[in-house]
Amino acid sequence: MQLPASNEKLAGAMADERTPLIQRVDIRPHRDRYPHHRLRFVCTTILSSVIFVGGIVAVVLFSLGTFDDHREEAPASKQSLLSTSQIPDGWLRKTATEYEELQSILLNTPDAEQAREWSKYYTSGPHLAGKNLSQALWTKEKWQEFGIENSLIVDYDVYINYPKSHRLALLEKSKKTDQTSDGPAATEKEWKVTYEARLEEDVLNEDKSSQLADRIPTFHGYSASGNVTAPYVFVNYGTYKDFEDLLAAKVDLEGKIALAKYGGVFRGLKVKRAQELGMVGVVMYSDPGDDGEVTEKNGHATYPDGPARQPSSVQRGSVQFLSTSYKSVQSSSTNTSRLRSWRSYHARLPFEARRPPSTR
């Protein structure tokens, strides 16, 4: 094959840094892919323009026509359009009940007095997880009365704890302590109880649930069993920033008990951060200053006579680490991790032994 003169010149020249690694060699002159290439291009452009302009004109004409129809028929069908606009798009009309009929049932069937009666029943006794089977049976029977025959009570294996006893006391060192005394026996004599929390809410004549012998004690779910005696540090709301401020101020937290107010963050996160910083316990309380404007001082009666918080009320709840996910509490590795965390969920000082976590 004979190369063009330009290619022969490149082939004969000495290669240098500007010489391309791959040279282009023309073996035939360029030709269009299709015959009449220019004619096809012009026709395609004209046809596309006509379709595009026609589509715009059709949309404009349709919009103007629909607007005129609505303007003329609006007075005669105003009520019909209003009713139709209230029907959700998801209503497929595949049931025998029309939307208006169903709406009427939902709005008119519930009875306020009956709702008040049932609410009073559910709140008349404690229904802690795993407790008060009678309420579960009553609920199942109600559903069966409503026509849901396949109403069942299903058992689950759960990992929860119930308190056996609890105590919170403030100790003060005796002034008559022999400074030379040392050892556990001598240490016990050095301290005396200056204050002991009642850890009980007031018994109210108007609230029968406060009079029950098996009422729920003041405790934190998933808190630890143990007895902790140590100095305490006020940590405000126990948020991450509160702890960071204490660390920045060179406050020693390791081996101390955190005294935290409720609020700001979930109570379990307060315990989690305290544990991470080496603290051995957390005591949480409701600060009356956080009650807002609805207080007895501002003229509001306290529960049960009004909306203000009853002074002896104690918040209960879980201190589980909700930000940590456990795959299975049945595996030995997970149980070890959970139980290790349990030993740091101290919420009382000192704290007598509680019942171990139940597996039912």
LINCORFEN-V98860 format. One record per run of one state. SS is the DSSP state (helix for helix, strand for strand, loop for the rest). FROM is the first residue (numbers start at 1). TO is the last residue. Records with the same first field share a line. If there is no record, write none. Layout:
SS = FROM-TO + FROM-TO
This chain:
loop = 1-4 + 13-36 + 74-77 + 86-98 + 109-111 + 123-132 + 146-159 + 161-168 + 174-183 + 197-207 + 212-219 + 222-231 + 235-239 + 249-256 + 262-266 + 277-280 + 286-287 + 291-295 + 299-301 + 303-307 + 309-316 + 319-331 + 343-357 + 359-360
helix = 5-12 + 37-73 + 78-85 + 99-108 + 112-122 + 133-145 + 184-190 + 208-211 + 240-248 + 267-276 + 288-290 + 296-298 + 332-342
strand = 160-160 + 169-173 + 191-196 + 220-221 + 232-234 + 257-261 + 281-285 + 302-302 + 308-308 + 317-318 + 358-358
